[in-house]
Structure formats: C-alpha cells, structure tokens
Amino acid sequence: MSNKIIIAGGGTGGHVFPALAIGQALMRLDDRTELLYVGAKGKMEMEKVPQAGFPIVGLDIAGMNRSAPWKNITLPWKLVKSLFTAQSVLRRFKPDVVVGVGGYASFPMLRQAQKRGIPTLIQEQNSFAGKSNQILGREARTICVAFDGMERFFPAGRIVQTGNPVRHSIASARVTREDGVRYFQLDPARKVILATGGSLGAKSINEAMDAGLSRIVDAGYQVIWQTGKLYEERALKAVAGFKGVWTSAFITHMEMAYAAADVVVSRAGSTIAELCVAAKPTVFVPYPYAAEDHQTVNAMNLVRHEAGLIVPDGEASARLIDVLLGLAADVSLQAQLTKNIAALAIPDADERIAREVLKLIKR
C-alpha cells in the first residue's frame, strides 16, 4: 500500500529546492511513497519539479505584492479559485498527508486538507513565521522549524526542530575547491567571490556587483555571479573584457559554486541552510520586502552567533563592495565565520522532516 503525500508550495528556489529535497528524502526512506507536488502556475516549480521526475499540479494563485500593493486587486479571486482547485486535487489524489513548504500554493492546499481532517505538516524556514503559516499552524499536526524561539508563533508541543532541508547534491557533495574552480574555468591560485541573489536574482546585489566589478578584479579576486533572468543581459555586458569573471542567470550545479567560493554575498532566505552546510563566510543582504522582513531576522540570528556579516539592502550600493573586499582580505575573520556558520549546519534536515511526515501516516 503506497504512502500518498502532497507537497505544496513554491514560487522561488527557496521553496522549490527544499520541497524537492523533502520529496527525494521520502523516496529514499520508503519506496512505497507516491508523491504529488502542487505549485503555482507560471512559477519555477512548474519547470523544476518535472525535471526532477515528479508530477505537479498548478494552482492559479499569486502572493501578496508588498512593494506594489495595487497589483493585489485580483488576489481575492485567485485565492477563492485556488481553494476550489485544491479541493478537487484532494478528492482525486486522496493523500495521507499534506506538507506545506511555504510559497503561494501552500496555504490553499493545507487549508483545504485541514478542513477535511487530513494530517498536515508545515516546514517553516524562517525565524519569523509568516501570517499564513501562523494560521495553518493552529491545526497542523507537526511544525518543522530551523530556529529557536518559534513557540511565539506555533503551539510548543507540535514544534520539531529539524533545520531547513538542503538539496541532496549540496548536502552530500564531495567536490573539492579545485573541482569547483575548474568547473567555472577559473584560476585556482586566486580567491573567488560568489555573488548570488537566489533563483530570481537580487537587484541591490546585482547593481552593487556591476558598479564594483572593476574594484574586485583590480584587487586580485575572481567572481562567480548569479544574476537571475532580469539582470542577465546587463551582467553579460558588464563582465565583457574582464578575466576571471563568470556570470549566468542561474547556477545549475550550486555545489560547484560553493566549493569554488572563498567568500559569498547572498540574500538571507533558505540559502542560509546551504551556506551553513557549505561552511562559507558570507555577507548577507536581506531582501527587505519579504514577509515581516524575515530575511533580516534570519541574517541577524547568524550575526548574533558571529556566523555572518550583514549589509542592509538600502546600503548595498554604498557599502557592500567595501565590506566584501574587507572580508576577502581578512583571513582570520573568514576562519571565525566559517567555524561558526558550520556549527549551525544540519545536513540531514531533509530526512528529519521526511521521518516526521511518515509518522503522520495512519495505518
């Protein structure tokens, strides 16, 4: 008899890749598992999930636009429509458990599952839980978290501290720095700075890297720069003529990028879990429009552990390159940050969460 499990959520790589990690862990732990992903139409999960070999259904849903509120006018209609679609998916698939990883599709699926008495599990990635997960957490059987102090958002007796899941290719990576440097066709004798704004890119990081690229190269450093689609064309023009600079909208083999990097500049979402596992000294530039500004809360949690540096998004154009070059030149600070961020790593978080999911299946 199969274990029928729905994993719902997505919108960005920060939700999609943890969702895939949980699904793959479930398949490894129990080969009777039958998975169905539910995502948002037009978002990256509709491409990435089938590429990983799993079926997916798309809901016509979008998230709250906090930077342009007038774009939310159709949101109530889309939410109602997605709730009806979620109801239909539950009737057809008949899941034993529904797992929410955050993102647009998570709320309607878990809300409908809870109304029907289907066990639900929330995977809360951030140190400040969003409103949707706080609502869902009232009836969720299990809430898997990555940070301390989540009792202020969820019932204490249902919280399990599992850490955030990391792509298996990263958590189990055995690639060396030499492997990574060779993959990006860089010089192993020179330090490498990795700049990544996540799967969608980060405007402030991209603009700061663009303006400061000559300073970085003149200081003797090489660059791996993931831009996201919107900035890719500008970045390709910016790097023309520079030696030792690699850029692309997306990095498929992120384990190679982490292996090659000596220091990193990054957003502060679910990438934090990857950076803990990869043990990389990092300057975080939190996305200020994330719900409840949770990326700043995430980054400050690392700063308090002396496991990372922070530059506010609004200060990136003025300060980021100075802070980044300062870190790249300070070997002792790199060692301190590396040691402390590595201490926060939970490389088997995907399997910890998968075990909690399997516990909820009634037999």
C-alpha positions in Angstrom: 0.0 0.0 0.0 1.5 3.3 -1.0 2.1 6.4 1.1 0.3 9.2 -0.8 1.8 12.5 0.0 1.2 16.0 -1.4 4.0 18.6 -1.1 2.6 22.1 -1.7 4.4 25.4 -2.2 6.9 27.2 -4.3 7.4 30.4 -6.2 11.1 30.7 -5.7 14.1 28.4 -5.4 14.0 29.0 -1.7 10.7 27.0 -1.6 11.1 24.7 -4.6 14.5 23.2 -3.7 13.6 22.4 -0.1 10.4 20.8 -1.3 12.3 18.6 -3.8 14.8 17.7 -1.0 12.0 16.5 1.3 10.3 14.6 -1.6 13.6 12.9 -2.5 14.2 12.0 1.2 10.8 10.5 1.4 11.5 8.3 -1.6 14.8 7.2 -0.1 13.3 6.3 3.3 10.2 4.4 1.9 9.9 3.2 -1.7 6.1 2.9 -1.3 5.9 6.7 -1.4 3.7 8.3 -4.1 4.3 12.0 -4.4 2.3 14.8 -5.9 3.6 18.4 -5.9 1.2 21.3 -6.0 2.7 24.7 -7.1 1.7 28.0 -8.6 1.1 28.3 -12.4 3.8 30.2 -14.1 6.3 29.8 -11.3 9.6 28.0 -11.4 8.3 24.8 -9.7 6.3 24.0 -12.8 9.6 23.5 -14.6 11.9 22.3 -11.9 9.7 19.6 -10.3 9.0 17.7 -13.6 12.7 18.0 -14.4 13.3 16.1 -11.1 10.9 13.4 -12.2 7.9 14.2 -10.1 4.3 15.1 -11.2 3.0 18.5 -10.4 -0.4 20.3 -10.5 -0.5 24.1 -10.8 -2.9 26.5 -8.9 -3.8 29.9 -10.3 -2.5 31.8 -7.2 -0.1 34.6 -6.5 1.4 36.0 -3.4 0.9 39.4 -1.8 2.9 42.1 -3.6 4.2 44.3 -0.8 6.2 46.7 -2.9 3.3 47.4 -5.4 0.1 46.9 -3.4 -2.2 48.0 -6.4 -1.2 44.7 -8.1 -3.1 42.8 -5.4 -6.5 43.6 -6.8 -7.1 40.1 -8.3 -5.7 38.3 -5.3 -9.0 37.5 -3.5 -10.5 36.0 -6.7 -7.3 33.9 -7.3 -7.4 32.7 -3.7 -11.0 31.5 -3.9 -10.3 29.8 -7.3 -7.2 28.1 -5.9 -9.2 26.8 -2.9 -11.7 25.1 -5.2 -8.8 23.6 -7.2 -7.1 22.4 -4.1 -10.4 20.7 -3.0 -10.5 18.9 -6.4 -6.9 17.8 -6.1 -7.6 16.3 -2.7 -10.6 14.4 -3.9 -8.7 12.9 -6.9 -5.4 12.1 -5.2 -6.6 11.2 -1.7 -3.4 12.0 0.2 -2.5 10.5 3.6 -0.5 13.7 4.5 -0.2 17.2 3.0 3.1 19.0 3.5 3.5 22.8 3.2 6.9 24.3 2.4 5.7 27.9 2.1 5.0 29.9 -1.0 1.9 30.7 -3.0 0.4 27.2 -3.3 1.0 26.1 0.3 -1.9 27.9 2.0 -4.9 26.8 -0.1 -3.8 23.2 -0.1 -3.1 22.9 3.6 -6.3 24.9 4.5 -8.5 22.5 2.5 -6.7 19.5 3.8 -7.2 20.6 7.4 -10.9 21.2 6.7 -11.1 17.5 5.7 -9.2 16.2 8.7 -6.2 15.2 6.5 -2.9 15.4 8.6 -0.8 18.4 7.7 2.9 19.3 8.3 4.4 22.8 8.0 8.0 23.3 7.1 8.7 26.8 8.4 12.1 28.0 7.0 12.4 31.4 8.7 13.0 32.7 12.2 9.9 34.9 11.9 6.8 32.9 10.7 4.6 34.4 8.1 0.9 35.1 8.7 -0.2 32.2 6.5 1.9 29.6 8.4 0.7 31.1 11.7 -2.9 30.5 10.7 -2.1 27.0 9.4 -0.1 26.2 12.4 -3.2 26.2 14.6 -4.3 22.9 13.1 -1.1 21.5 11.7 -0.1 18.2 13.4 3.6 19.0 13.1 5.6 22.2 12.5 9.2 21.6 11.5 11.4 24.6 12.2 15.0 25.7 11.8 15.3 28.4 14.6 14.9 28.6 18.3 12.1 30.5 19.9 9.3 29.5 17.4 6.9 28.9 20.3 5.8 32.6 19.9 4.2 31.6 16.6 3.2 27.9 17.0 1.9 25.5 19.7 5.0 24.4 21.5 4.0 20.8 21.7 3.9 20.4 17.9 7.2 22.0 17.1 10.1 19.8 16.0 13.5 21.5 15.3 14.7 19.8 12.2 16.7 22.5 10.4 16.0 23.6 6.8 16.4 21.0 4.1 19.3 21.4 1.7 19.5 19.9 -1.8 21.0 16.4 -1.7 23.6 17.4 -4.3 24.9 20.0 -1.8 24.5 18.2 1.4 26.2 15.1 0.1 28.7 16.9 -2.1 32.3 15.6 -2.2 33.7 18.1 -4.7 36.9 19.9 -3.8 37.7 23.6 -4.3 39.8 22.5 -7.3 36.8 20.8 -8.8 34.7 23.9 -8.4 37.3 26.3 -9.8 37.9 24.0 -12.8 34.1 23.8 -13.4 33.9 27.6 -13.8 37.3 27.8 -15.7 38.9 30.0 -13.1 42.5 30.2 -11.7 43.0 28.0 -8.5 45.7 30.3 -7.3 43.3 33.3 -6.9 40.5 33.8 -4.4 36.9 33.5 -5.6 33.9 35.7 -4.6 30.5 34.1 -5.2 27.6 36.6 -5.5 24.1 35.1 -5.6 20.7 36.7 -5.1 18.9 33.4 -5.3 17.0 31.9 -8.2 15.3 35.1 -9.1 18.3 37.4 -8.6 18.7 40.4 -6.3 18.6 43.9 -7.6 20.7 45.5 -4.9 23.4 42.8 -5.1 23.4 42.9 -8.9 23.8 46.7 -9.1 26.5 46.8 -6.4 28.4 44.0 -8.2 28.0 45.8 -11.5 29.3 49.1 -10.1 32.1 47.5 -8.1 33.3 44.8 -10.5 36.5 46.6 -11.6 37.4 47.2 -7.9 37.0 43.5 -7.2 39.1 42.4 -10.2 41.7 45.0 -9.6 42.1 43.7 -6.0 43.0 40.3 -7.5 39.8 38.4 -6.9 37.7 36.3 -9.3 33.9 36.3 -9.4 31.1 33.8 -9.9 28.0 35.9 -10.3 24.5 34.5 -10.4 22.1 37.3 -11.6 18.7 35.9 -12.1 17.0 36.3 -15.5 16.1 40.0 -15.2 19.8 41.2 -14.9 21.5 38.6 -17.0 21.8 40.7 -20.2 23.2 43.7 -18.3 25.7 41.4 -16.4 27.0 39.9 -19.6 27.8 43.3 -20.9 29.3 44.4 -17.6 31.8 41.4 -17.5 32.9 41.7 -21.1 36.7 42.3 -21.1 37.2 41.1 -17.5 39.3 38.0 -17.0 38.3 35.6 -14.2 34.6 36.6 -14.0 31.8 34.0 -14.7 28.2 35.1 -14.8 24.8 33.5 -15.6 21.2 33.9 -14.7 21.2 30.6 -12.8 23.7 28.1 -11.5 22.6 24.5 -12.0 25.4 22.9 -10.0 25.4 25.0 -7.0 27.6 22.6 -5.1 30.4 23.5 -7.6 29.9 27.2 -6.9 30.1 26.7 -3.1 33.2 24.5 -3.5 34.9 27.2 -5.6 34.0 30.2 -3.4 36.2 31.6 -0.7 33.6 34.2 0.4 30.0 34.7 -0.5 27.5 37.6 -0.8 23.9 36.3 -0.6 20.3 37.0 0.3 19.2 35.6 3.7 16.3 33.2 2.9 16.6 29.4 2.7 20.1 29.8 1.1 21.3 30.2 4.7 20.9 26.4 5.3 23.0 25.7 2.2 25.7 28.2 3.4 25.8 26.5 6.8 26.3 23.1 5.2 28.9 24.5 2.8 30.5 26.4 5.6 31.2 29.7 3.8 32.0 33.1 5.2 29.2 35.3 4.0 27.9 38.8 3.7 24.1 38.8 3.8 22.0 41.4 2.1 18.4 40.6 3.3 15.5 41.2 0.9 13.6 44.0 2.7 10.2 43.2 1.2 10.0 39.6 2.5 7.0 39.0 4.8 7.6 40.5 8.2 11.1 41.3 7.0 12.0 37.8 7.9 15.3 37.8 5.9 16.7 40.5 8.2 15.6 38.5 11.2 17.3 35.4 9.7 20.5 37.2 9.0 20.7 38.8 12.4 20.4 35.4 14.0 23.7 34.5 12.3 25.2 37.8 13.2 24.5 37.2 16.8 26.3 33.8 16.5 29.2 35.6 14.8 28.5 33.4 11.9 27.9 36.1 9.2 28.0 39.7 8.3 25.1 41.9 7.2 24.6 44.9 4.9 21.1 46.3 4.7 19.6 46.3 1.3 19.3 50.1 1.2 23.0 50.4 2.0 24.3 47.9 -0.6 25.2 50.4 -3.2 27.3 52.4 -0.8 28.8 49.7 1.5 28.6 46.2 0.0 31.8 46.2 -2.0 33.8 47.7 0.8 32.5 45.0 3.3 33.0 42.2 0.8 36.6 43.2 0.0 37.3 43.6 3.7 36.1 40.1 4.3 38.0 38.7 1.3 41.3 40.2 2.7 40.7 39.2 6.3 41.8 35.6 6.7 41.2 35.4 10.5 37.6 36.8 10.1 36.9 34.2 7.3 38.1 31.5 9.7 35.9 32.7 12.5 32.8 33.0 10.3 33.5 29.6 8.7 33.8 27.9 12.1 30.6 29.4 13.5 28.4 29.0 10.4 29.5 25.4 10.1 28.4 24.8 13.7 24.8 25.7 12.7 24.6 23.2 9.8 22.1 20.3 9.8 22.9 18.3 6.7 20.3 15.7 7.2 17.3 18.1 7.7 15.6 16.6 4.7 15.5 13.2 6.2 14.5 14.5 9.6 11.5 16.2 8.1 10.7 13.1 5.9 10.5 11.0 9.1 8.1 13.4 10.7 5.9 13.2 7.6 5.9 9.4 7.7 4.9 9.4 11.4 1.7 11.1 10.4 0.5 8.4 8.1 -2.2 6.3 9.7 -2.1 2.5 9.1 
